[in-house]
Amino acid sequence: MNFSRVFFLSLLPGRQYQTLMNLPPPFAFRYFLALSALVGLVHWVLIINPLRTNIRLFFSEIARQVPEFEIRQGRAIAPFSPKTFALPFDAELMIDTTNKTRLPPSGTPVAFLLTERNLVIRAGGQVLAFGLPLETVAVNADYWNRLADIWAVRASALSLAWLLIKTILAKFVQVVLLSGLAMFWDAVWKLNWDYRQMLNLCFYSLTPTSLLGLLLGLASEQIPSAFARMAIYYGFFAVFITLTMGMLRRS
C-alpha cells in the first residue's frame, strides 16, 4: 500500500484495521515518520508568516529608534551617550560603548547590551557574549533591514528543523504510551495480539488523532486552556483505539 491509501483507510475505526495492523513493521514505521513530518510541516506553515512578520517588526522598531553608528575593526563607535531602547515582545536594547555597563538590563525577559567590543544577550537565565565584526559597518536603517531578511530566513529554517524533530519525538512517545492502553484491552478481551500488531494499531490511529491535533491548534482562542486541548487530544486517541479494538474483537 502507498501512503495516501493507508492515510484514508486509517481515518475511521473499522475492519480495515485488521489489514493495517498486519502490515510489515518497517512500513508502519515509515508511515509514522512520513505522517509526523507532514504534521510538523503543516505546523510550520501555520507559524511561518507570523514568525517572519514579528522578526521584521522587531528589526524595523530598532531601525526607527536607534541612531546611526559605526562598527570599525571590531569596535562600536556610537556618537551618543549610553541609551536604552524598549523593543517589541518585551525586550530591551542598551547601547553603551563607554564600557561602564557590563550586563544587559534586567527589567525584561530578553535584553541586549552593545558595548564597545561585544554584543551581550540575556535570555532564559543565560548570558551570552558575541564579538563584533572586524570589517567596517555602517549601522543604519538599511543594515537593520538586511538583518531582518537574514534572520527571517534563518528562523524559517531553524523552526522547520525544530518542529520536524519535536513532532516525530512527541508522536513516538504518544504511540508508546497509548500502546499500553492497547495492551490493557488485549488482556481484558483476550485477543492474544502480539505487541507488533498493537504498535501498528497505534501508529495508524495517529492519523485521525493528528488531524484533530491540528484543529485544536487552530482553535486555541476558542479553547485557551492547553490542558483542555491535551485532554481532548489524548481522550480522542484512547477512544479511537478502544473503538477499533472493540470492532475487531467482534469481527
N, C-alpha and C positions, 0 to 999 in steps of 0.2 A: 504494500500500500504506500501511496505517497502522502506527503504532509497534509495537503488540503483535504483528501478523503478522510484521513484519520481525524482531522480537526472537526469536520462536520459530524462524523459518526460519534464523537465523544461529547457533543454538546448536550445531549439529553441522556438520562439513565434509560437503560433498556437491554434487551438480549444481545445487542451488537457488542456489548462489553465482554461477552464470552469470547468473542474473536479477538478483541483488543487485548484482553488480559493475557492471551496466549501468543501474542506476537513476540519475536525474539527480544530478549533484554537489550541488546545493543541498539535495536531500532527504537525501543521505548525511550532509552536514554538520549538518543539523538533527537527524537521528537521533543523531549523535555527541554533540551538545550535550545532547540530552534524556537519553541514556544516562549521560553523565558527571554531569549534575545529579542523576540518580536515585542513582547510586553515592555521590556526595557526601552526599546526603540520608540514605541508609542509614548511612553512617559517622557522621553527626551524631546519628542516633537511638541508635546504639550507645554514643556517648560522653556524651550529654547528661545522663543520670541520674547517672552517676558525677561529672561535672563539677559539677552542682548540689549533689550531696551534699558534695563536697570544699569548695565555696565556703561552704556553711552550717557545715561543721565548722570551717573556718578562722575565721570570724567568731564562732562560739559559743565557741571557745577564747579569743579576745580578750576577749569579754564575761565569761568566767569569771575571767580573770587580772587584767585592768586595772581599777584602782579608778575610781570615777566622778570625772569632772572636767567643766569647762565651757569652751566657746568663746564669747567675747564680743567683738564688734566686731573680728573678725579676729585675736584673741589667745587662746591656750590658757592657761587658768588651772588649774593642777594643784596641789592641796593636799598634795603628797607630793614627796619628794626624787627626783632622777633614777633611773629604774629601767629595766632591760632584761628583756623577756619572750620566752621561747622559744615559737615558734609552730609549728603543723603544717607539714609539707612543707619542713623545713629552712629556716625563715625566722625572723627576729628583729624585734622592735619595741622601740625605745628611746624613752622619753619624758623629755625634758629641757627644761623651759621656762625654765631659767636662762640659756640661750643660750651655755653653755660648750662644748657639743658641736656641731660643725659638720657632721660626716658620719655616716651610719649605721654600725652595727657592721660589721666586715669578716670575721667568722668564718663566715658562711653565704652561700650563693649569692644570696639575696634578703634585704634588710634595709630597715627603715623607721625613720625618725627623726622624731619630732614635737617641733619646737621651739616657741618662743612664737608665731612668726609663720608657720611653714611646715611642710608635710609633705614630707620628703625621702625619695626612694626610690632604692635602689641595686639594680640587676638587670642581668645580662648585660653587666657592664662599664660601664654607663651610670648616671649620677646625675641624677635629675630632681627639681625642687622645685616644689611647688604651694602657693599661698596658702590660708589658712583662710577659711571663710565669715564674712561680716560680721554675720550675724544671730546671736542668742544661741541656743546649742545645748547642751543637757544631754547629755553623752556618757556614756551608761549602757547597760545591757543592752538596753533597748528600741531605743536608737539603733543599736547594732551589729546587732541582728536586722533592723532596717529596711534597713541597708546590705547585709546578706546577701541579702535579697529583691531589692533593686535590682540588685546585681551578678550574681545568678543569671540575671535576665532579660537584662542586657547581655551577659553571657558567652555565653548561648544564641544571641543574635542575631549577635554577632561571630564565634563559632565556626562558625555556619552559613554566613555570608558567606565566611569564610576557606576553609572546606572546599570550597565550590562552586567558588571561583576556583582553588584549588590543584588540585582534581581535574580540572577542564577543561584547565588548562595541562599538568598531568602526563600526562594521556591523549593530548593532542595531540602532545607530544614523543615518547611511545611509538609513536604511529602513524607519525610521520615517520621514526623510527629503524627500525621494522620494515618500512617501505616499501622501505628499502634491501635487505632480505632478499628481498622480492618481486621487486625489480629483478634481483637476482642469479639467482633461479630462472627468471625470464623470459628472461634472456640464455642460461642453460645449456640450457633446454628449448626455446629458440627459439619462444616463444609469441607474440611480437610484440604484446603488450598495450600499451596506452598507459598513461601514468602515472596518469590519472584512474581507470582500472579497478583498478590496483594499490592506489591510495589508498583507493578504496571497499572493496576486499577487507580492508584493514587496519582501516578504520572498523568494519565489521561483525564482524570477528574479535575486536574488543574485547568483544563481548557475553559469550561464554563465559569469556574471559580475566578480565573484570571480576568475574564471579561467583566464579571461582577466587580472585581477589584478596581478596574479602570473606571467603571461607572461611579463607584464610591469615591474615587479620587476626584472626579468631576463634580461630585455632589458635596464637596467639603463645606460649602457655605450652608447648604440645607441640613447637613449632619456635621456640625462643627467638632463634635467630640471624636477624637482619634480612637478612644477606647470603644465607642459605639460602632464606629466603622470596622474596627478589628473584630468585634464580637459578631457583627453581621457576616463578615468575610469567613471567619472560621466556622461559624454556625452553618452557613450555606455549604461549605466544603464537607463538613461532617454529615449533614443531612443528605447530600448528594451521594456520598459513599455508602451511607446506610441504605438509601433507596435502591441504589444499583445492586448492592449485595442481596437485599431482600428480593428483588425481582429475579435475580439469577438463582437464588435459592429455590424459588417456586417453578423455575423453568425445567 
